[in-house]
Amino acid sequence: MIWAPLLRLQEALGPEAELVVVGGAVRDELLGRPHADWDLATRLLPQAVMEKARAAGLKVIPTGLQHGTVTVILEAHPVEVTTFRRDGDYLDGRRPESVRLGVDLAEDLSRRDFTMNAMALPVGGGDLVDPFGGRADLAAGLIRAVGDPLRRFAEDGLRSLRACRFAAQLGFEVEAATLAAIPFRLDVARKVAMERVFTELDKLLRGPVAHRGMILLADCGLLDLWLPELRPMVGCEQNHHHRHDVWNHTLEVIRLVPAESSLRWAALLHDAGKPGTRIKSSGTEAQFHGHEERSLALADLLLERLKASHALRKGVLALIRHHGTHPAAAWGDAACRRFLRRLAEDGLELGRWAAFRLADQRGKGLERAAREMEHEAIVARLTALAAEAPPLSVQNLALDGAALMNLAGRPGGPWLGELQRQLLEAVLEDPAANTPETLHQLAVSLLQRR
């Protein structure tokens, strides 16, 4: 259904504008998927769009006149309006060196990436414009390049990654000739800025069938181009604790963990260090001592190269750092509280750690009932202990730094931090000790021993 404010713009531009909705909005409308963006195309030149829209009282921003684009603000929502155009040569793997305005709609649609994105819906009413069979490909669940896929992928290096991303988001297959063309255009894909690559990879990983998108990346060469550290996971055999090799275990964890960025990136990278730490002697099972630390280092390097945000990197690294910790029923309450403290120090919520651990356990592909009962029991216990709000940091101590300095009669320094850590250890053993009186006595005793 056409968004009502678009009709106001159609009225302002007049019937000669041939105003149409194009691109992803049309695809998502036909699929019944929610979307926020409405990209428009028109026969009018940008100057005419600006004049007519402003005459109707609409705010207009000339955001990309060199490419025939202006932005119209409709009910505080920016909507791009681009003149029908033909693109010139692509030299940088992203944008055409020139554009020719004033072509017809069919020629404008012919420059787009995939048939499902090369349809147009008239704003004022009328039949779907679908010169390349996009609607049929939607029905068949196919991602097919418009025209020659080698040419399409030569124009914009990101299009090959977008094919894999759409497969992950929509659950579609990439049409055979389209998929076969990707390895021949890796030189163009290599030109794409890392920020754009990260955005597409992040969308892929948050897709309902992200594991399918990752398989496509591995099969067509894009994994080796942008995530080469992960290639050694393919075919890396494990031990009796796992049914799958490292790569297929990783795909399972991606499939099973909630579709949120840091959880999915952690799923992708949590065992990246296993191939580099694998040791197998004759007659023994493979071992992976220290793989958590190596996975952390690889994840940090990879996310920095992709220019991921600091917040995402922090969240991913926290999940990887703690994914190898397995609290057991034999743990005492103090040990559980220390684990809660370590999670808190990393800013990692217990629920997120638990969701990731459950996916990691399930992703091993072994008998699940006993493992899941054990997991539920330890999470319930940790949750109950967390609900008691035990002191998990020195900031939670009943005596603050100023009180301890006054007690010692000396200014702050390394001694103060060490004393606070000792007091925190004491209240982690017994939270009831976190009172001013008890901590005062304990602090005096500790200071006298120095």
PLY file of the C-alpha trace (Angstrom):
ply
format ascii 1.0
element vertex 450
property float x
property float y
property float z
element edge 449
property int vertex1
property int vertex2
end_header
0.00 0.00 0.00
1.39 3.39 -1.02
2.30 5.64 1.90
-0.28 8.43 1.93
2.18 11.41 1.95
3.57 10.19 -1.39
0.23 11.05 -2.95
0.71 14.66 -1.86
4.05 14.72 -3.64
2.48 13.14 -6.72
-0.14 15.87 -6.73
2.55 18.56 -6.36
4.64 17.21 -9.25
1.70 16.53 -11.56
0.87 13.53 -13.78
3.65 14.36 -16.25
6.20 13.48 -13.53
5.49 9.74 -13.92
6.38 9.39 -10.21
7.08 5.77 -9.20
8.29 3.88 -6.14
11.41 1.86 -7.00
13.87 -0.55 -5.44
13.58 -2.29 -2.11
10.30 -0.68 -1.13
8.54 -2.34 -4.08
10.17 -5.69 -3.31
9.20 -5.54 0.34
5.65 -4.41 -0.43
5.19 -7.44 -2.69
6.67 -9.73 -0.03
4.61 -8.19 2.76
7.76 -7.21 4.64
7.94 -4.05 6.76
10.20 -1.28 5.51
10.92 2.32 6.40
12.33 3.79 3.19
10.53 4.91 0.06
12.82 5.60 -2.90
11.18 7.39 -5.78
12.03 7.96 -9.42
10.54 10.44 -11.88
10.73 11.65 -15.44
11.18 15.25 -14.19
14.63 16.80 -13.96
15.87 17.67 -10.45
15.32 21.41 -10.85
11.68 20.85 -11.79
11.18 18.51 -8.82
12.58 21.15 -6.47
10.51 23.99 -7.91
7.21 22.09 -7.91
7.73 20.57 -4.45
8.67 23.91 -2.91
5.68 25.56 -4.55
3.52 23.01 -2.73
5.10 23.97 0.60
7.42 20.97 0.87
11.01 21.17 2.11
13.55 20.03 -0.49
17.29 19.34 -0.09
19.54 19.04 -3.19
21.43 16.02 -1.86
22.85 14.57 -5.09
22.20 16.76 -8.08
25.16 15.30 -9.97
23.33 11.96 -9.93
19.87 13.44 -10.43
18.75 13.09 -6.79
16.96 15.46 -4.46
15.50 14.72 -1.04
11.97 15.78 -0.18
10.87 15.89 3.46
7.44 14.30 3.87
6.06 14.41 7.41
9.60 14.69 8.82
10.65 11.65 6.76
13.34 12.16 4.07
12.43 10.61 0.71
14.90 10.51 -2.18
13.56 11.40 -5.63
15.86 10.56 -8.55
15.38 11.43 -12.21
15.26 8.44 -14.59
18.85 8.00 -15.68
21.40 5.90 -17.51
24.74 5.32 -15.80
28.09 5.84 -17.47
31.22 3.81 -16.84
32.09 2.64 -13.33
35.78 3.04 -12.49
35.90 3.00 -8.69
33.71 -0.04 -8.07
30.97 2.07 -6.56
29.63 5.03 -8.55
29.31 5.85 -12.26
31.67 8.48 -13.61
28.71 10.17 -15.29
24.95 9.86 -15.62
22.58 10.75 -18.42
19.23 12.08 -17.29
16.02 12.05 -19.28
15.80 8.37 -20.27
12.60 6.34 -19.89
11.64 4.22 -16.90
12.55 0.88 -18.47
16.10 2.06 -19.16
16.38 3.40 -15.63
15.36 0.03 -14.21
17.88 -1.77 -16.44
20.83 -0.30 -14.48
19.74 -1.84 -11.16
21.35 -4.83 -9.48
18.78 -7.63 -9.20
15.45 -8.27 -10.88
13.61 -8.14 -7.55
14.95 -4.59 -7.12
14.23 -3.54 -10.73
10.46 -3.02 -10.45
8.45 0.17 -10.14
5.06 0.95 -8.65
3.27 4.10 -9.92
2.41 6.38 -7.00
-0.77 7.63 -8.58
-2.05 4.12 -9.30
-1.47 1.68 -12.13
0.12 -1.65 -12.91
3.46 -2.81 -11.59
6.29 -2.06 -14.03
8.38 -5.22 -14.20
10.45 -5.47 -17.39
12.89 -8.11 -16.10
10.65 -10.64 -14.38
11.30 -9.54 -10.82
7.90 -10.59 -9.58
8.35 -14.11 -10.94
11.79 -14.33 -9.33
10.29 -13.22 -6.03
7.72 -15.99 -6.28
10.47 -18.50 -7.11
12.75 -17.23 -4.33
15.56 -16.33 -6.74
18.14 -13.57 -6.62
18.98 -12.90 -10.27
21.13 -10.14 -11.75
19.54 -7.74 -14.21
21.01 -8.60 -17.59
24.62 -9.78 -17.65
25.76 -10.56 -14.05
29.42 -10.01 -14.96
28.54 -6.47 -16.01
26.40 -5.83 -12.93
29.14 -6.98 -10.56
31.76 -4.99 -12.48
29.80 -1.80 -11.80
29.54 -1.94 -8.01
31.79 -4.21 -5.98
29.26 -4.41 -3.16
26.62 -6.10 -5.31
28.16 -9.55 -4.92
27.98 -9.22 -1.14
24.43 -7.88 -1.39
23.43 -11.06 -3.22
24.62 -13.12 -0.24
23.01 -10.68 2.19
19.63 -10.92 0.47
19.89 -14.71 0.58
20.43 -14.48 4.35
17.57 -12.03 4.85
14.99 -13.55 2.51
15.94 -17.21 2.47
16.29 -17.05 -1.34
18.70 -18.89 -3.61
21.16 -17.01 -5.80
20.46 -17.89 -9.44
23.22 -20.09 -10.86
24.67 -17.69 -13.46
24.55 -14.83 -10.98
26.42 -16.85 -8.36
28.95 -18.12 -10.89
29.85 -14.54 -11.87
30.91 -13.47 -8.37
34.39 -15.08 -8.31
35.25 -13.32 -11.57
34.63 -9.90 -10.04
36.53 -10.15 -6.76
38.92 -7.49 -8.06
36.03 -5.03 -8.10
34.76 -6.15 -4.70
38.23 -5.50 -3.30
37.76 -1.77 -3.98
34.78 -1.43 -1.64
35.32 0.66 1.50
35.39 -1.39 4.69
32.58 0.64 6.24
30.24 -0.45 3.43
31.42 -4.06 3.71
30.77 -4.09 7.44
27.25 -2.70 7.01
26.35 -5.47 4.56
27.99 -8.21 6.62
26.13 -6.99 9.71
22.81 -7.13 7.85
23.71 -10.59 6.57
24.52 -11.87 10.04
21.24 -10.54 11.43
19.26 -12.30 8.72
16.85 -15.16 9.54
19.05 -17.60 7.60
22.43 -15.98 8.18
24.19 -19.34 8.05
23.10 -19.67 4.41
24.64 -16.29 3.62
27.90 -17.34 5.26
27.99 -20.54 3.20
27.61 -18.45 0.05
30.48 -16.17 1.13
32.70 -19.22 1.58
31.67 -20.79 -1.73
32.15 -17.74 -3.96
35.42 -16.35 -2.61
34.12 -13.38 -0.62
35.01 -14.98 2.72
38.68 -15.14 1.69
38.53 -11.54 0.48
37.13 -9.90 3.60
37.31 -12.51 6.36
40.39 -14.59 5.49
41.03 -15.46 9.14
37.94 -17.68 9.05
38.92 -19.90 6.11
41.02 -22.30 8.29
37.85 -23.16 10.24
36.42 -24.93 7.18
37.13 -28.63 7.58
38.94 -28.21 10.92
37.96 -31.38 12.77
37.27 -31.29 16.51
36.87 -34.03 19.14
34.20 -36.09 20.86
32.70 -32.96 22.40
31.55 -31.88 18.94
29.66 -33.53 16.12
30.68 -30.83 13.61
33.95 -29.36 12.41
34.73 -25.81 13.56
33.09 -24.13 10.55
29.84 -26.08 10.69
29.67 -25.67 14.46
30.06 -21.92 13.90
27.22 -21.93 11.36
25.03 -23.78 13.86
25.71 -21.25 16.62
24.92 -18.41 14.20
21.64 -20.15 13.37
20.71 -20.74 17.00
21.70 -17.48 18.71
19.23 -14.53 18.72
19.49 -12.27 15.65
21.29 -9.35 17.28
24.55 -7.89 16.03
26.95 -8.60 18.89
25.55 -12.08 19.49
25.80 -13.02 15.81
29.31 -11.57 15.39
30.41 -13.40 18.54
28.91 -16.60 17.14
30.90 -16.11 13.95
34.20 -15.39 15.70
34.11 -17.26 19.02
36.10 -20.26 17.74
38.17 -18.50 15.09
41.29 -19.32 17.11
40.75 -23.06 17.13
42.59 -23.95 13.89
45.69 -22.07 15.05
45.75 -23.86 18.41
44.79 -27.35 17.24
47.14 -30.08 18.50
46.61 -33.75 17.73
49.08 -36.45 18.51
48.85 -39.97 17.13
46.09 -41.92 18.85
44.75 -38.90 20.75
41.92 -36.46 20.21
42.43 -32.94 18.97
42.93 -30.32 21.66
42.60 -26.54 21.42
44.37 -25.10 24.46
44.29 -21.32 24.53
41.84 -20.99 21.64
39.74 -18.46 23.57
42.65 -16.00 23.77
43.54 -16.52 20.11
39.88 -16.10 19.11
39.80 -12.84 21.06
42.87 -11.53 19.27
41.55 -12.51 15.83
38.11 -11.04 16.54
39.62 -7.76 17.71
41.84 -7.55 14.63
39.03 -8.39 12.23
36.46 -6.01 13.74
39.01 -3.20 13.81
39.81 -3.78 10.14
36.08 -3.69 9.31
35.77 -0.44 11.29
33.06 -1.82 13.57
31.89 0.51 16.32
33.61 0.48 19.70
30.37 -0.60 21.39
29.96 -3.60 19.09
33.58 -4.64 19.47
33.31 -4.45 23.25
30.13 -6.56 23.29
31.53 -9.18 20.93
34.82 -9.51 22.78
33.04 -9.88 26.12
30.98 -12.77 24.79
34.03 -14.48 23.31
36.08 -13.93 26.47
33.52 -15.74 28.63
32.17 -18.35 26.22
34.62 -20.97 27.48
33.62 -20.57 31.13
31.24 -23.32 32.25
29.92 -22.84 35.79
29.20 -26.21 37.35
26.88 -27.47 40.07
29.96 -28.03 42.26
30.72 -24.31 42.30
30.11 -22.58 45.61
28.05 -19.41 45.87
31.22 -17.34 46.21
32.61 -18.75 42.95
29.31 -17.93 41.23
29.41 -14.39 42.57
32.97 -14.00 41.29
31.78 -15.10 37.87
28.96 -12.55 38.02
31.58 -9.95 38.93
33.67 -10.84 35.86
30.60 -10.50 33.63
29.78 -7.14 35.21
33.35 -5.90 34.72
32.96 -6.63 31.00
29.51 -5.03 30.83
28.02 -8.38 29.86
24.49 -9.09 31.06
23.86 -12.53 32.50
20.95 -13.12 30.11
23.11 -12.44 27.05
25.87 -14.74 28.29
23.26 -17.43 28.95
21.67 -17.09 25.50
25.07 -17.35 23.82
26.18 -20.31 25.95
22.95 -22.18 25.19
23.43 -21.69 21.43
27.06 -22.76 21.73
26.06 -25.92 23.60
23.29 -26.77 21.15
25.62 -26.08 18.23
27.82 -28.99 19.27
25.20 -31.28 17.70
25.25 -33.84 20.51
22.55 -35.19 22.83
20.86 -32.13 24.23
18.53 -33.03 27.10
21.12 -33.47 29.85
23.20 -30.49 28.68
20.19 -28.19 28.58
18.95 -29.29 31.99
22.40 -28.53 33.41
22.44 -25.17 31.64
18.99 -24.21 32.91
19.95 -25.17 36.44
23.14 -23.10 36.53
21.44 -20.09 34.90
18.62 -20.29 37.45
21.16 -20.38 40.25
23.15 -17.46 38.86
19.95 -15.49 38.31
18.86 -16.06 41.91
22.24 -14.96 43.23
22.22 -11.88 40.98
18.73 -10.99 42.27
20.24 -10.67 45.75
22.27 -7.72 44.37
25.60 -8.80 45.86
28.48 -6.30 45.76
30.27 -6.99 42.47
32.67 -4.05 42.36
34.59 -1.83 44.75
32.01 0.87 44.08
29.47 -1.35 45.86
31.52 -1.56 49.08
29.91 -0.06 52.17
33.12 1.91 52.81
34.25 4.14 49.97
37.79 5.22 49.12
37.57 8.44 51.15
36.56 6.53 54.28
39.43 4.06 53.82
41.98 6.86 53.33
40.68 8.57 56.47
40.95 5.29 58.36
44.53 4.74 57.19
45.51 8.37 57.64
47.24 8.50 54.29
46.49 9.73 50.76
45.39 7.45 47.99
47.75 5.28 46.01
48.24 1.70 44.86
47.71 0.51 48.43
44.11 1.77 48.31
43.19 -0.22 45.23
44.77 -3.36 46.69
42.86 -2.88 49.97
39.58 -2.40 48.12
40.19 -5.58 46.11
40.82 -7.50 49.32
37.64 -6.15 50.88
35.69 -7.02 47.74
36.99 -10.60 47.89
35.77 -10.79 51.48
32.24 -9.63 50.69
32.06 -11.90 47.64
32.68 -14.76 50.08
30.08 -13.36 52.48
27.85 -10.50 51.25
26.61 -10.00 54.81
30.05 -8.61 55.62
29.35 -5.55 53.45
28.54 -3.20 56.29
30.55 -0.15 57.41
31.30 -1.71 60.79
32.47 -5.08 59.47
34.53 -3.56 56.68
36.08 -1.11 59.14
37.28 -3.98 61.34
38.51 -5.97 58.35
40.32 -2.97 56.87
42.09 -2.28 60.19
43.19 -5.92 60.34
44.48 -5.85 56.77
46.31 -2.57 57.27
48.03 -3.89 60.40
49.46 -6.81 58.44
51.28 -4.54 56.03
0 1
1 2
2 3
3 4
4 5
5 6
6 7
7 8
8 9
9 10
10 11
11 12
12 13
13 14
14 15
15 16
16 17
17 18
18 19
19 20
20 21
21 22
22 23
23 24
24 25
25 26
26 27
27 28
28 29
29 30
30 31
31 32
32 33
33 34
34 35
35 36
36 37
37 38
38 39
39 40
40 41
41 42
42 43
43 44
44 45
45 46
46 47
47 48
48 49
49 50
50 51
51 52
52 53
53 54
54 55
55 56
56 57
57 58
58 59
59 60
60 61
61 62
62 63
63 64
64 65
65 66
66 67
67 68
68 69
69 70
70 71
71 72
72 73
73 74
74 75
75 76
76 77
77 78
78 79
79 80
80 81
81 82
82 83
83 84
84 85
85 86
86 87
87 88
88 89
89 90
90 91
91 92
92 93
93 94
94 95
95 96
96 97
97 98
98 99
99 100
100 101
101 102
102 103
103 104
104 105
105 106
106 107
107 108
108 109
109 110
110 111
111 112
112 113
113 114
114 115
115 116
116 117
117 118
118 119
119 120
120 121
121 122
122 123
123 124
124 125
125 126
126 127
127 128
128 129
129 130
130 131
131 132
132 133
133 134
134 135
135 136
136 137
137 138
138 139
139 140
140 141
141 142
142 143
143 144
144 145
145 146
146 147
147 148
148 149
149 150
150 151
151 152
152 153
153 154
154 155
155 156
156 157
157 158
158 159
159 160
160 161
161 162
162 163
163 164
164 165
165 166
166 167
167 168
168 169
169 170
170 171
171 172
172 173
173 174
174 175
175 176
176 177
177 178
178 179
179 180
180 181
181 182
182 183
183 184
184 185
185 186
186 187
187 188
188 189
189 190
190 191
191 192
192 193
193 194
194 195
195 196
196 197
197 198
198 199
199 200
200 201
201 202
202 203
203 204
204 205
205 206
206 207
207 208
208 209
209 210
210 211
211 212
212 213
213 214
214 215
215 216
216 217
217 218
218 219
219 220
220 221
221 222
222 223
223 224
224 225
225 226
226 227
227 228
228 229
229 230
230 231
231 232
232 233
233 234
234 235
235 236
236 237
237 238
238 239
239 240
240 241
241 242
242 243
243 244
244 245
245 246
246 247
247 248
248 249
249 250
250 251
251 252
252 253
253 254
254 255
255 256
256 257
257 258
258 259
259 260
260 261
261 262
262 263
263 264
264 265
265 266
266 267
267 268
268 269
269 270
270 271
271 272
272 273
273 274
274 275
275 276
276 277
277 278
278 279
279 280
280 281
281 282
282 283
283 284
284 285
285 286
286 287
287 288
288 289
289 290
290 291
291 292
292 293
293 294
294 295
295 296
296 297
297 298
298 299
299 300
300 301
301 302
302 303
303 304
304 305
305 306
306 307
307 308
308 309
309 310
310 311
311 312
312 313
313 314
314 315
315 316
316 317
317 318
318 319
319 320
320 321
321 322
322 323
323 324
324 325
325 326
326 327
327 328
328 329
329 330
330 331
331 332
332 333
333 334
334 335
335 336
336 337
337 338
338 339
339 340
340 341
341 342
342 343
343 344
344 345
345 346
346 347
347 348
348 349
349 350
350 351
351 352
352 353
353 354
354 355
355 356
356 357
357 358
358 359
359 360
360 361
361 362
362 363
363 364
364 365
365 366
366 367
367 368
368 369
369 370
370 371
371 372
372 373
373 374
374 375
375 376
376 377
377 378
378 379
379 380
380 381
381 382
382 383
383 384
384 385
385 386
386 387
387 388
388 389
389 390
390 391
391 392
392 393
393 394
394 395
395 396
396 397
397 398
398 399
399 400
400 401
401 402
402 403
403 404
404 405
405 406
406 407
407 408
408 409
409 410
410 411
411 412
412 413
413 414
414 415
415 416
416 417
417 418
418 419
419 420
420 421
421 422
422 423
423 424
424 425
425 426
426 427
427 428
428 429
429 430
430 431
431 432
432 433
433 434
434 435
435 436
436 437
437 438
438 439
439 440
440 441
441 442
442 443
443 444
444 445
445 446
446 447
447 448
448 449
